[in-house]
Amino acid sequence: MPATHPSPNSELKTYEPDNVLKNGYAGIFKRSFSEIARNRWLIWQLCKRDFIAQYRQSFVGVFWTIIIPLLSAGTFAVLNRSGIFKFAAVLVPYPLFAIFGLMNWQIFSTGLLHSSEALVKAGNMIVKINVSKKSLVIAAFLQSFVAFLVQFVLLLALYLLYGLLPSPRMILLPILLAPLVFMTLGLGLILSILNSIMRDIAKLVSFIMTFILFLTPVLYVKPGRGLLATVSRFNPLYHLVCFPRNYILLGDRTDLYGYLGWSLLAIVAFFFFLFVFHLAETRISERI
């Protein structure tokens, strides 16, 4: 039989191993953001499903997002007045100061807890369906914004209760909280992968979160000196959580440069963790 040769016009296909790095770093980020944009409907549906499932069989429902901050602020107020903990006086009504801080804090705490567990909770879906892993983490992270919005309404109600008007600086709140969002989502991406390998990660995050809350001046004014003052200076959460509160509520710009520095690092960390997640997500289904 005579040998056959491909015609000059025939298309030759070359199969190569999967190597996302061949597209370059810019290509990886472009593909990542394109994937997120394409799956925005999926992200919304997953977020809505998780929200309904979280409060479906709860008697109090979404009002837990109000009750817990009020109990936390009330506990600290009682401890402060009893002399067990003694912190500097606040220049505004303490409930305003505390709820504002907790409102910002829960973006980090709730967002990180939900996003770190996203892949494990969606294990059956990941194994059976080729679903966007980034969409799962982002949808879980967005649960924190539901609590944020509910607590923001509570904050406005407290303004009315005390006969105060929100400062015009309040309009800057979304911009000032953007670095915190970037940092939380970046950490959520990387912790979701680690949690799919070692299930202890989510439990460890939950335990550490409570400990960090007491070291971060969310419910009290940062001391002027001492161990807590030193810890706060090097604590990124103090700058990203408390500076927006202090600036909007009190007009305090003392830690502006620290906030700007940690904001830059938070954005860089987000892109780095997104890059690592993109490289690792093709192997996630093997670990679930």
N, C-alpha and C positions, 0 to 999 in steps of 0.2 A: 504494500500500500504506500503510495507516495506521501511524503511528509507534507503536512500542512503548515503554513506560516501565517501568522496574523497579518491582516491587511494593514497598510499604513494608516488607514483611518480608524481602525479599531481602538477602543479605549482600554488601556491597561490599568488594572487596579492593583495597588500595592497595599498590603495589610501590615500594619505596624503595631507593636504593643501599645497599650493605652498609656500615654505619657502627657499629662496635662501641662507639664512644664515647657513643652515645645512651643506653646502659644505665647510664652513670655508672661511676665508678671502683669503687665497691663491687660493682656488677653484674659488672664484668669479672673481679674476683678471685673472686666467687662462681662464675661460669661456669668459670673456670680450675680451681679446686679440685674442682668437681663433675665436670669432665671427667677429672681425675686419678683421682678416686674410682671413676668408672664404668669406667675402663680399668685398674684394678689387676691384673686377671687377665692382660691383655695385657702390662703392664709386667713381671710375673713371668715370663711365657713368653719374652719377649724377653731378659730378663736371663739366664735359664737357657740359652737358645740361644746367646747370646754367650759365656757361660762355657764351655760344652762345646766350641764352635768354637775358642776361644782355646787350650785345652790338649789338643785331640783328638790332634794329631800331635806332641805334645811328650813326650820321653822322661822328663823330670823332672816335668812336669805342674805341678800347683799348688804344688809345693815350691819353685818359683822365687821365690815370695813370701817364703820363708824364706832361701834362699841369698843373694839380692841384699842384704837388710838385714845379714846376717852378714858378707858381704864388705865392705860399706860401713863398718860399725862396726869391723871388723878393720883396714881400711886406715887409718882415722883413729887407731886405737890405736897402730899401728906408727909413723905419722908423728909422733904426739905423743911417743912414747918415744924416737924417734930424734932429737928436737929440731928437726925441720923445722917443725912447728907446735907451739907451746907454749901450752896453755890451762890454766886453773885446774883444780885437782884436784876430782874429783867425790866427794861424801860417801857414795855408794853404789857397788857394783860397776859399772864402766863399761859392760859389756854390757847391764845392766838399764837404765841411763840412755839409752844409744844406741838400743836396740830400742824402748823406750817412745816416744822422740821420733820415730823412723822410722815406727812404727806409726801415730802421729797424722799425720805428714807425708804418708804415702801416701794418706790420705783426700783430701787436696787435690791432690796430683800425679796419682795414678792417676785419680781422679774427674774432674779437669779435662781430662786428655788424652782419656779415653774419651768424655766428654760433648761435647767440642768437635768430635769427628769423627763423632758419631752420625748427623747428618742426611746427610752426604756418603756414609757407608757404606750408609745405607738409601735411597740415591737411587732405585733401581729400584722399591722398595716405595712410596715417596712419589709417584712419577709414576703408578703403576698403581692404587694403592689410596688411598682417602681415610682415611689412618691418622692417629691422634693424634700430632702432632709432639712435644708435651710428653712423651708416653709413651716415645718413642724416646730422648730425652735423659735422662730419669730412669732408664730401664732401663740405659743405658750408664754412668751415674754410679754405679749400685748395684754395679757390678763392683768398685769400691774397697772395699766392705764385705766382700767375700769375702777379699781380701788382709788386711784389718784383722782379721777373725776368726782367720785362720790365724796371723797374727803375735801376736795376743793369747794364743793357746795357747802359742806359743813363749815369750812373756813369763812366763806362769805356770810353764812348765818351768824357766826361769832362776831364778825365785824358789825353786823346790824345789832346784835345783842348788846355790844359795848358802845354803840353809838358812834362808831368810827367809819371812815371811808377808806377803801383800799388806796394805796399809793399809786400814782400814775406809773411808777416803776413796775407794777404788776404785769404790764404788757410785755416786759422783757423775760418773764418767767420761762416760756418755751425755749428761748434762745439760751438762757443760763443753764437750763437742765439738759440741753442737748449733749454735752460731754458725758454727763452721768448716764444717759441712755446708751451712748456709744460704748462706754466701758462695761456696762451691765450686759449688753447684748454680746459683746466680744467674749466676756468671761462665760456667758451662758453657752455660747457655741462650743468653746473648748471643754467646758465641764460636762456638757451633754455627751461628748465623745468619751471622756474619761469615765463617766458614769455607766456608759454602755459596756465598758471593759471591767470596771470594778464598781459594784453596786453600793459600796460603802461611801462613795463620793457624795451622794445626795444627803445621806444622814450626817456626814461630816459638815457639809455646807449649812444644814439646818442648825447644828449645834454651834458652829462658829458664829453664825449670824447674830444670835442673842448676845454672845460675848462681845462682838464688835460694837453692838449698839450702845453698850455701857461705856466703851472707850471713845465713842464719837459724840461730841457735844450736840446731840440732836434734841435732848430734853433738858439741857442746861447750858448756861453760858460758858464758853471756854475759859478756864482759869487763866489768870495772867502769868502765873509761874507754877513750877512744880512738875511732877511726872506727867499729869494729864496734859499740861500745856506743851510739853516736849513731844508727847505722843501725837497730839493733834497737829503739830507743825509738820510731821512727816506722814500723816494719815490722809491719803487721797480722798477718802469719803468725807472727811471734815470739810475739805475745800469744795468738793463737788456737790455735797448735800447741804452743808450749812451756809456757805457763802451766798448762794441765791436767796436763802431765807433772810440772812442778816442784812443783805443789801436792800432787798425789797421792803422788808418790814422796818428796819432801823436806819437804812441809808449808810450802813457801815461798809466801807471799802478797804478796811485795814489789810485784809488778806487777798487783795486783788491779784498781786503778782503770783502768789501761790496758786490761786485758782486758775490763772491763765497757763501756768506751767503744767499743772496736772491735767488741764483740759487738753493740751497738746499731746501729752503722753497717752491720755485715754483714747484719743482718735487714732494715734499710731498703733496702740495695742489692738483696737478694733480691727484695723486692716490686717494686722499680723495674724490674729486669731481667725479671721475670715479666710485668709490664705491657707492656714493650716487645716481648717475644717474642710475647705474645698478639696484639698489633696487627700484627706482621710475619708471622706464620706462614701466613696465607692466601696470601702471595706466594712462599712458600718453593719450591713445586714448579716455579715459573717459573725459579728460579735454579740448580736442581740439574742 
